Amino acid sequence: SLLLFVAVFIITADFIKNYRPANFPPGPWALPILGNIFTVNHKKAHENLMQLAAKYGDVYSLRMGQMWMVVLNRFEILREALVTQGDSIVDRPRLPLQEDIFHARNIIFNNGNHWKQQRRFALSTLRYFGIGKKSLEPVILDEFTHCAKVFSSYEGNPFNPHLIINNAISNIICSLVFGRRFEYDDKRLTRLMKMFDEVFEIQGSIWVKLYNSFPLLMRRLPGPHQTALHIWNEIRKFIEEEVKVHKLNWDPSNSRDYIDCFLNEIHMNKGRPDSTFDEETLSMCVLDLFVAGTETTSTTMRWAFLYMTKYPEIQEKVQAEIDRVIGQSRQPTMEDRANLPYTDAVIHEIQRMGNIVPLSLPHMTNKELQLGGYTVPKGVIIIPNLTSALFDTNEWEAPFTFNPGHFLNKDGQFVKPTAFIPFSAGKRVCLGENLAKMELFFFFTSFMQRFTFSMPAGVKPLMEYRLGATLAPRQYDICVTRR
Ligand code: HEM
């Protein structure tokens, strides 16, 4: 009877604690203690969240363990929240797993002064080293040349492009942050690339949800979450070694990369109480840039190869435009973009359909706000469902069809509908947006200029995904023919 009493007490306490406040967004019934942790299948969370929107409306709620979440759907609601009322949801929730990994020292999961200083510093430093400028073009094009050599070596034989494209894209952020690139057979980097893949899969799993809901228990239990912690630690060690080498030959009058600039800041800000520049922050911010700067663009490129094999007539049209505007005797330049509207439209359509960060990253309210006619109190997690904007039936002519026409007007000129928000929007908008756009333009255009992509004989392109920290295609082999 004591057990029964305890059970009744816990359930009643849970019920009182989690009682929906007045005018709170509606949502499915939640289990005591666990909430809606099993309502959403983590392997297809973005699809489930779209189905729930059809049932409960564009603004609805879920409870993950003891945390309330509000899911926002469709472009108009997202714009209202992320941009118009952006200041009220600029924060991130403090979730146990990310706190255990990043110790509130990185950019992605930070708030307040720390986030502001480090975001501003990263943006201005990356701009200084060439993002959005002419000076980064040769770095990207040189990396493409390395990558193309490896692709050419497989001509006639099916191969998996995954690790090669990961290494190539990673080398761009490595050159900005570490001041160097890595050969594709570099054992340490190849090992790290495999780890990125593994940890991204685990980040989307139920284990991470359980860890964030019941940290005291999960910290002690074995499982994939422990593998994730181990991998993050390994990546961090790799970065710390790079920082050590930078410190040995640091010359404040000649900053070669992001790490050098950061070491300058540590030096100049010594003794300032509001400074957030210290060595742990350095490692954690590098970790952000290194991981976010590798997986995202390379995943988009892996979707690009698949879409081009699935729609060979679109691939041919892109190649014809490139041949006409650039030809075969030189590499593309940023100025070519304005003259390649069809190619540009195809890149955007790949990003829209690829939908690689389908639920953005979580935000949190820092004051009460009104959304879609409901009241959302302070301290509630906000999930911006980017999928619902990229496939919004109010915004796109045929959202579920791959159609570059979504980005072309009737005269064939490139136009970008406002609902195109794969990088999210507002104050937390992706910090690497401009870098990613440059990489995608140069890599995609160069690949189309040099190669034709197809599936191995008798194989159809598999458009199935794996949802982890990103929505990525499943592993596949591909064939290339030099043009
Ligand atoms: C944040 C998408 C490439 C660094 C984000 C967010 C999205 C996103 C949706 C969350 C925004 C929000 O919370 O509202 C993408 C896509 C990419 C890409 C689709 C490529 C196609 C990159 C690259 C970098 C990067 C290349 C490296 C510099 C970051 C960082 C944040 C972020 C540091 C956190 C920003 C903050 O919290 O203030 N990205 N990203 N991303 N991204 Fe990207």
Residues whose N, C-alpha, C, O or C-beta is under 5 A from the ligand:
A	BS01	HEM	I107 I108 R119 D288 L289 A292 G293 T296 T297 T300 V357 S360 L361 P422 F423 S424 A425 K427 R428 V429 C430 L431 G432 L435 A436
